[in-house]
Structure formats: structure tokens, C-alpha cells
Amino acid sequence: MLNRLVENSLFRPTVTIVLFARVLASYALYGLFVIRFTKDRKKRRQRMARVNAKNALRVYNAFVLLKGVYIKVGQFLSTQVFLPPEFLREMVRMQDRVPRASAEAVRERIRQEFGKPAEALFTTFDEDPLATASIGQVHRVTMLDGRDAVIKVKYPGIDAKFHADLKLLKRMVPIFITIIERIYHGETTNIDHKATIGEFVKYIGLELDYRNEVENHKKMYAIMKDRDDVIVPELYLDYCTDAIICMEYIDSYGMREFFESDEIPYEEKNRMYRITADTLLYQVSRYGFFQADTHPGNFLVKKDEDGYKLVMIDFGCAKQLPNEFRTGLLKSVQGYFNRDPEFSARAFWDMGFRTKQHTLESLTKWAEFVFEVVDQVIKLFESGDSIVRYIQKNMFELGEKAMELNTDDRIDYIPEEYIMFGRALSTPPIPFDQFQPTVDLKAIVLPHLMYLGQPQATIDIEAA
């Protein structure tokens, strides 16, 4: 009965609207009364924790009930280490609540796509999925010529439900953010929340387009083909359709499994972190094209004869940056290394960032704040101290400092190009709650500045 109700076109938006209203009301009360009338910071923090805990449980229960895109949003939130710990605890539980289609439904989907049963296409078909996600699930197969492969099969009926949910979120989230701005700041910014959320929603929606994912996969294969520490599985294009993607099977560890294992030496884990970070930086600095959905589930680790290698999978969400924006990002990093916040601020300005004051001086204050945060992050990585524990312990102070800066020098405009880059930047590909690397971040980042004076490289799919 409940499952049928959840599929109802009126029930789903009703649950979403009620959820937004309840969460909004609780934060509104906190903003109107606690922040304004409670001066004791310890009491404010305690009350904030209680509000967060109630809202996190509300969000979790609603997302699990609605499934679909809400599961995907919840899984994305579960990787955001800057979220309050009360939210992280609930969102991490979302990883285990991904629905799965029956073997019969998957077989029927294969028949619909190819006009043949699975037995006519593959010598073996493993009905137990290797992995499940919000859009589809992965099954291991053996091709007729003996090659080991996997097929990613889109859930039947997921497109209509996903697009309906995304349409509602696209309308609701900008309103939610605008009201929160009014409550906490007494005014709104010139940030076009409808456009920025629309950009985010557009790319989530593109993850339903398996043809688009195949094209992104081909680009990433071309980018990484000459690297000996990274593997992008080969596609079997004759078996790729609008609802199925077929590629080579690579026997690998899951990212979380790799970093949680007591049998793998600490230095090998450190090395894998360096490879992962370098790979993500290489995509942006050299090509301006990058995998935007960087949660741990989209990476694997293969043990090879010459060591462990990073395996990249799932390119449903990828972004091509304009060359000017790629250059701006590199210049902002150069400013940090030169300890020149005004130089970085000018790079932000050239990319399109603006503050309420609409001055370079005002934007420089934000660059100085970013420098302070990055300095601390670098120290944590050098010492091996947990970045998750640090953020959770100091989140209140960091938030208050940002709120103070956000009074007179509030960010007033964020370029759309930054939305997906920001998503990748804020989604760590390794589980920091399980493993904290001890690495020199500067040594990883610095070599990529060599591409600053070079034109954006062309991705040669044909040569790959």
C-alpha cells in the first residue's frame, strides 16, 4: 500500500513540501530567537545541535520513503564533511538504503533493449548485482567471446520519476535558500539561486542519459590512456544502449573496502590518495574536463603486478569548463602559493564572483579567509590528524567566522561554471571518516600550475 502511495504523483510533492516547510520553520525559529537573544555560545551550539538532529532525522525518513533522486541527494550529502555531524550520521545510513530491481525486471529490460534474452547475449549472467545505485544497478556477465564484462542497467520507469522529482526540487530549493537568507541576513543576494540550482539539477538529470555517459566515458578513457597508475575500463559499444552500458570487468577493491582493510599497508593507502588527488587535478588543469560526481562509489582500486592502480567508473556527471574559467582556477591557486590574496581575488573576479560591496577589496577578504582554511587543511594532511574530527570540532567557529564575513561582504554572485566544480571539490573520493592520509598537499598541487600558460588540451577520442 505504502509503495503504491509513494509512486502517486500528488503524494511525492506533498511529502517534499511538508519536509521543506518543517525544516525551514525550525531553522527560522532558531535564527529569529536563539541567534538574536542567546549570547552564550555554548548554549547556542547545544541548541543548534538539537535542531540539526531533528532535521537530519526528518530528512532521512523522507528521503528513504521517496527513494529515487532523494537517495542520490542523500548519498551526496553523506560525503560532505562540512555538514553538521548530526546530518552526517543520518546521511551515511543512506548508503545502505539503495533499492534494487529484481532479476526478472533486469532481464526484461535487457530483452527490451536488444530484442533478445540475456542468455542469447551472454554465456553467463550473474543475477546478484555487484553494485546498486539510485538510477541503476551493475551485473557481471561473460560475453559470447569469453570476455569478462559488467552491464549497468537502468531501472525500469526511473526516468519519469526522476525528472518529476528534479523539477520539484528545482522550484523548492531556491525558495528555501532565499527565505533562509532573509531570516539570517535580513536581505537576499543577487545570486541567481534558480540558475545555480538549475545547473546542479541539469547535471543530475544528465545522469539518466546513458548515451551522454558513454561519450563522457570515452573522453575520460582518452585522457587517462597514457597514465600507468589509472585505469578507465574499456567500453563494449555494441552492447551500449539508451538503458544499458557495457564495459570490461576489472577485479578490484571498493574504495571504502581498500581504505578500511588492515591488510593493506598505510603507505599504499597514502600512495592511492596521492594518485586520486593528482588524477582529479590533472583533469581540470590540463583539459578543463572532469568527473563531477567524485564520491567513493565511483572509484575502485585494482591490485596489479606493479602496485595498486586507481580505477575510474561512472561518468554520468562530467563537466567541460571554458578555458577562461580553467585559467582562473589555476591563477587563484597560484595566488595562494605566492601568498597574494589580492591576486587570487582578481582571479575570482575574472571568473565572475562578486560580493555585496562589488569591489576587489571585499573579494580579497574572502580570499584571505580561504587562505586560512587551506593553511589549516594542509597542516592536517601533513600531520595526519583527522580532517573530519577537526571540521566537526571547529565547525561552529568556522561557521560564525564565515557568517561575520558574510554580513558586509556577502558573496553576491557565483558563476554557474563553479557549481559542478564545487560539487567535485566538496565530495572527497576517499572515506576520510575511515582513513586520514599523511601527505604534502602542496607537492601534489604545485606541478599542475605548469599548465597555467598553456592552452587547454584537446581530448582526442579517436586516437584512444
C-alpha positions in Angstrom: 0.0 0.0 0.0 2.7 2.5 1.0 4.8 1.6 -2.1 1.8 2.4 -4.3 1.2 5.7 -2.4 4.9 6.7 -2.8 4.5 6.4 -6.6 1.5 8.7 -6.6 2.2 12.0 -8.5 0.5 14.0 -5.7 1.9 12.2 -2.7 5.6 12.7 -3.6 5.5 16.5 -4.0 3.3 16.8 -0.8 5.9 14.9 1.3 8.6 17.1 -0.2 6.8 20.4 0.5 6.0 19.3 4.1 9.6 18.4 4.7 10.9 21.7 3.4 8.3 23.6 5.5 9.2 21.8 8.7 12.9 22.2 8.3 12.5 25.8 7.3 10.3 26.6 10.3 12.8 25.0 12.7 15.8 27.0 11.4 13.6 30.1 11.2 12.8 29.9 14.9 16.5 29.3 15.7 17.5 32.3 13.6 14.9 34.6 14.9 15.2 33.7 18.6 18.3 31.8 19.5 20.9 33.7 17.5 19.4 37.1 18.4 18.7 36.5 22.1 21.1 33.8 23.3 24.6 35.3 23.8 26.2 32.2 25.5 28.0 30.5 22.6 27.9 27.1 24.3 24.1 27.2 24.7 23.7 28.4 21.1 25.8 25.4 20.0 23.8 22.9 22.1 20.5 24.3 20.7 21.9 24.2 17.2 22.9 20.6 17.6 19.4 19.7 18.8 17.8 21.5 15.8 20.2 19.7 13.4 19.5 16.3 14.9 15.7 16.7 14.5 16.0 18.0 10.9 18.5 15.3 9.9 16.1 12.6 11.0 13.3 14.3 9.2 15.3 14.5 6.0 16.5 10.9 6.3 13.0 9.5 6.9 11.5 11.5 4.0 14.4 10.6 1.6 14.2 6.8 2.4 10.4 6.9 1.9 10.6 8.7 -1.5 13.7 6.9 -2.9 14.8 7.8 -6.4 16.6 11.2 -6.7 16.3 11.7 -3.0 18.5 8.7 -2.3 21.1 10.2 -4.6 20.9 13.6 -2.9 21.2 11.9 0.5 24.3 9.9 -0.7 25.8 13.2 -2.0 25.2 14.8 1.4 26.8 11.8 3.2 30.2 12.8 1.7 30.1 16.4 2.7 32.4 16.6 5.6 31.5 20.2 6.3 27.9 19.2 7.2 27.0 19.2 10.9 27.8 15.7 12.4 24.1 15.2 13.2 23.4 15.3 9.5 26.4 13.2 8.5 25.3 10.4 10.9 21.9 10.2 9.3 23.0 10.6 5.7 25.7 7.9 5.9 22.9 5.5 6.7 21.5 6.3 3.2 24.3 4.3 1.6 22.6 1.1 2.7 19.1 2.1 1.6 19.6 1.9 -2.2 16.7 0.0 -3.7 17.4 -2.8 -6.2 15.4 -4.2 -9.1 14.5 -7.9 -9.3 16.4 -10.2 -11.6 13.2 -10.6 -13.6 13.0 -6.8 -14.1 16.6 -6.6 -15.2 16.2 -9.5 -17.7 13.1 -7.8 -19.1 15.0 -4.6 -19.5 17.7 -6.5 -21.4 15.1 -8.1 -23.7 13.5 -4.7 -24.4 16.9 -3.1 -25.3 18.3 -5.9 -27.5 15.2 -7.9 -28.6 16.9 -11.0 -27.2 17.1 -12.7 -23.8 20.2 -12.4 -21.7 21.1 -16.0 -22.5 21.4 -15.1 -26.2 23.8 -12.2 -25.5 26.0 -13.6 -22.7 27.2 -17.0 -21.7 26.8 -16.1 -18.0 24.6 -13.5 -16.3 25.0 -13.0 -12.5 21.6 -12.2 -11.2 23.1 -10.9 -7.9 24.1 -7.2 -8.6 27.7 -6.2 -8.0 26.5 -2.7 -7.1 23.3 -0.8 -6.8 22.7 3.0 -7.2 19.8 5.4 -7.4 19.4 5.1 -11.2 20.5 1.6 -12.0 22.5 -1.5 -10.9 25.5 -3.4 -12.1 25.6 -7.1 -13.1 28.6 -9.2 -14.0 28.4 -11.1 -17.3 30.5 -13.2 -19.6 30.5 -12.2 -23.3 30.0 -14.8 -26.0 33.7 -14.4 -26.9 34.7 -15.1 -23.3 35.5 -11.6 -22.2 34.5 -10.8 -18.6 32.3 -7.7 -18.5 29.7 -5.8 -16.5 26.5 -4.2 -17.6 24.9 -1.2 -15.9 21.2 -1.5 -16.3 18.9 1.5 -15.8 15.9 0.8 -13.5 12.6 0.5 -15.5 10.4 3.6 -15.1 13.1 5.7 -13.4 13.2 8.5 -16.0 9.8 9.9 -15.4 10.0 9.7 -11.6 13.5 11.3 -11.6 12.5 14.2 -13.8 9.4 14.9 -11.8 11.3 15.0 -8.5 14.1 17.1 -10.0 11.5 19.6 -11.4 10.1 20.0 -7.9 13.5 20.4 -6.2 14.4 22.9 -8.8 11.4 25.0 -7.7 11.6 24.4 -4.0 15.3 24.8 -3.2 15.8 28.4 -4.5 12.8 29.5 -2.4 14.1 27.7 0.6 17.6 29.3 0.3 16.1 32.8 -0.3 13.9 32.5 2.9 16.9 31.4 4.9 18.9 34.4 3.6 16.1 36.7 4.7 16.0 35.1 8.2 19.7 35.2 8.9 20.8 38.3 7.0 17.7 40.4 6.6 18.1 40.6 2.9 18.7 38.5 -0.2 21.7 38.4 -2.5 21.9 38.8 -6.3 22.9 35.2 -6.6 20.5 33.6 -9.1 19.6 30.6 -7.0 17.2 29.4 -9.7 20.0 29.3 -12.2 22.6 27.8 -9.9 20.3 25.1 -8.6 19.1 24.6 -12.2 22.7 23.9 -13.2 23.1 21.3 -10.5 19.7 19.7 -11.4 20.6 19.7 -15.1 23.7 17.6 -14.5 21.9 15.2 -12.1 19.3 14.8 -14.8 22.0 14.1 -17.4 23.0 11.0 -15.3 19.8 9.4 -16.7 21.2 9.8 -20.2 23.4 6.7 -20.7 24.3 7.9 -24.2 25.8 11.0 -22.7 27.6 8.9 -20.1 29.1 6.8 -22.8 30.5 9.9 -24.5 31.9 11.2 -21.2 33.4 7.7 -20.6 35.1 7.8 -24.0 36.6 11.2 -23.2 38.0 10.1 -19.8 39.4 7.0 -21.4 41.3 9.2 -23.9 42.5 11.5 -21.1 43.9 8.6 -18.9 45.0 6.1 -21.6 48.7 7.1 -21.2 48.8 7.0 -17.4 50.2 3.9 -15.8 48.6 4.5 -12.4 45.0 5.0 -13.6 42.6 2.6 -15.4 39.4 3.6 -17.2 37.5 0.4 -18.2 37.2 -0.3 -22.0 33.6 0.2 -23.3 32.0 -2.5 -25.4 30.0 -0.1 -27.6 28.0 -2.8 -29.4 26.3 -3.6 -26.1 25.6 0.0 -25.1 22.1 1.3 -25.5 19.8 4.1 -24.0 19.4 2.0 -20.9 22.5 -0.3 -20.7 26.2 0.4 -20.6 28.6 -2.5 -21.1 32.3 -2.4 -20.2 35.2 -4.7 -19.2 35.1 -6.2 -15.8 38.1 -5.2 -13.5 38.6 -7.3 -10.4 39.0 -4.5 -7.8 38.6 -3.4 -4.2 35.8 -0.9 -3.5 37.3 2.4 -2.3 35.9 2.1 1.2 36.9 -1.6 1.4 40.5 -0.6 0.3 41.0 2.1 2.9 39.3 0.1 5.7 41.4 -3.0 5.2 44.0 -3.8 7.9 45.9 -5.9 5.4 46.9 -3.1 3.1 49.9 -1.1 4.3 49.4 2.5 5.4 51.9 3.8 2.8 50.0 2.1 0.0 46.8 3.9 1.1 48.8 7.1 1.2 50.0 6.5 -2.3 46.5 5.8 -3.5 45.3 9.1 -2.0 48.1 10.9 -3.9 47.2 9.2 -7.2 43.5 10.0 -6.7 44.1 13.7 -5.9 46.6 14.1 -8.7 44.2 12.4 -11.2 41.4 14.9 -10.3 43.7 17.9 -10.5 45.1 16.6 -13.9 41.7 16.5 -15.5 40.9 20.1 -14.6 44.3 21.7 -15.1 45.2 20.1 -18.4 41.8 19.5 -20.1 39.2 21.5 -18.1 37.1 18.4 -18.3 36.4 16.5 -15.1 34.4 13.8 -13.4 32.0 15.9 -11.2 30.5 13.1 -9.1 33.5 12.1 -7.1 32.0 10.1 -4.2 33.9 6.9 -3.2 31.4 4.7 -5.1 32.7 6.0 -8.4 36.2 4.7 -7.9 37.8 1.3 -7.4 41.3 0.1 -6.6 43.0 -2.7 -8.6 46.0 -4.7 -7.3 48.4 -5.1 -10.2 51.8 -6.7 -10.6 53.4 -3.3 -10.2 51.2 -2.0 -7.4 47.8 -0.7 -6.8 46.0 1.4 -9.5 43.1 3.7 -9.4 40.0 2.6 -11.4 37.6 5.3 -12.5 34.0 4.4 -13.3 30.6 6.2 -13.7 30.9 9.3 -15.8 27.2 10.2 -15.9 28.1 13.6 -14.3 31.0 15.3 -16.0 31.7 18.9 -16.9 33.7 20.8 -19.5 34.9 24.1 -18.2 35.5 27.1 -20.5 39.3 27.8 -20.9 39.0 31.2 -19.2 37.4 29.5 -16.1 40.1 26.8 -16.0 42.8 29.6 -16.2 41.0 31.5 -13.4 41.1 28.4 -11.1 44.8 27.9 -11.8 45.5 31.6 -11.1 43.6 31.5 -7.8 45.9 28.6 -6.7 49.0 30.5 -7.9 47.9 33.4 -5.7 47.8 31.1 -2.7 51.3 29.7 -3.3 52.6 33.3 -3.7 50.7 34.3 -0.5 49.0 37.0 -2.6 45.2 37.1 -1.7 44.6 40.1 -3.9 45.9 38.1 -6.9 43.6 35.2 -6.1 40.7 37.6 -5.5 41.3 39.1 -9.0 41.2 35.6 -10.4 37.9 35.0 -8.6 36.7 38.4 -10.0 37.7 37.4 -13.6 35.7 34.1 -13.2 32.6 36.1 -12.2 32.5 36.0 -8.4 31.1 39.2 -6.8 30.4 40.3 -3.2 27.7 42.7 -1.9 30.2 45.5 -2.0 31.1 44.7 -5.6 34.7 45.6 -5.0 38.0 43.7 -5.4 38.9 44.7 -1.8 35.8 43.0 -0.5 36.5 39.8 -2.5 40.1 39.9 -1.2 38.7 39.4 2.4 37.2 36.1 1.2 40.5 35.1 -0.4 42.2 35.7 2.9 39.6 33.6 4.7 40.1 30.8 2.1 43.9 31.0 2.6 43.4 30.5 6.4 41.2 27.4 5.8 43.6 25.9 3.2 46.6 26.5 5.5 44.8 24.5 8.3 43.9 21.7 5.9 47.5 21.5 4.6 48.7 21.2 8.3 46.2 18.4 9.0 47.3 16.4 5.9 51.0 16.9 6.9 50.4 15.7 10.4 47.9 13.0 9.6 45.3 14.5 12.1 41.7 13.7 11.2 40.2 16.4 9.0 36.7 15.1 9.8 37.2 15.4 13.5 38.8 18.9 13.1 35.8 20.2 11.0 33.2 18.7 13.3 35.0 20.1 16.4 35.5 23.6 14.9 32.5 23.8 12.6 30.7 26.3 14.8 33.6 28.7 15.0 34.3 28.4 11.2 30.6 29.0 10.6 30.5 32.0 12.8 33.6 33.5 11.1 32.1 33.0 7.7 28.8 34.4 8.9 30.6 37.5 10.2 32.4 37.9 6.9 29.1 37.3 5.2 27.5 40.4 6.8 29.1 43.2 4.9 31.0 41.2 2.3 28.5 38.5 1.4 29.0 36.6 -1.7 26.5 38.2 -4.1 27.1 36.2 -7.3 28.6 32.8 -8.0 29.2 31.8 -11.7 27.3 28.8 -12.9 30.5 27.1 -14.1 31.6 26.8 -10.4 28.5 24.8 -9.4 29.7 21.4 -10.6 33.4 22.1 -9.8 32.3 23.0 -6.3 30.4 19.7 -6.1 33.5 17.8 -7.0 35.7 19.9 -4.7 33.3 19.2 -1.7 32.9 15.5 -2.3 36.0 13.6 -1.2 36.6 10.4 -3.2 38.1 8.6 -0.3 36.3 7.9 3.0 38.0 10.4 5.4 35.9 9.0 8.2 37.9 5.8 7.9 41.4 7.0 6.7 43.3 10.2 7.1 46.3 10.4 4.7 49.6 11.9 5.7 50.8 13.8 2.6 52.3 17.0 1.3 49.3 18.6 -0.5 51.4 21.4 -1.8 53.7 18.9 -3.6 50.6 17.3 -5.2 49.1 20.6 -6.4 52.1 22.6 -7.4 53.1 20.6 -10.6 49.7 21.4 -12.1 50.4 25.1 -12.2 52.7 24.3 -15.2 49.6 24.2 -17.3 48.7 27.8 -16.5 50.4 29.3 -19.5 49.3 26.5 -21.8 46.1 26.3 -23.9 43.5 23.8 -22.8 44.4 20.4 -24.2 42.1 18.8 -26.8 40.6 15.4 -26.0 41.3 13.0 -28.9 38.7 10.3 -28.6 39.6 8.8 -32.0 43.2 8.3 -31.0 42.1 6.4 -27.9 
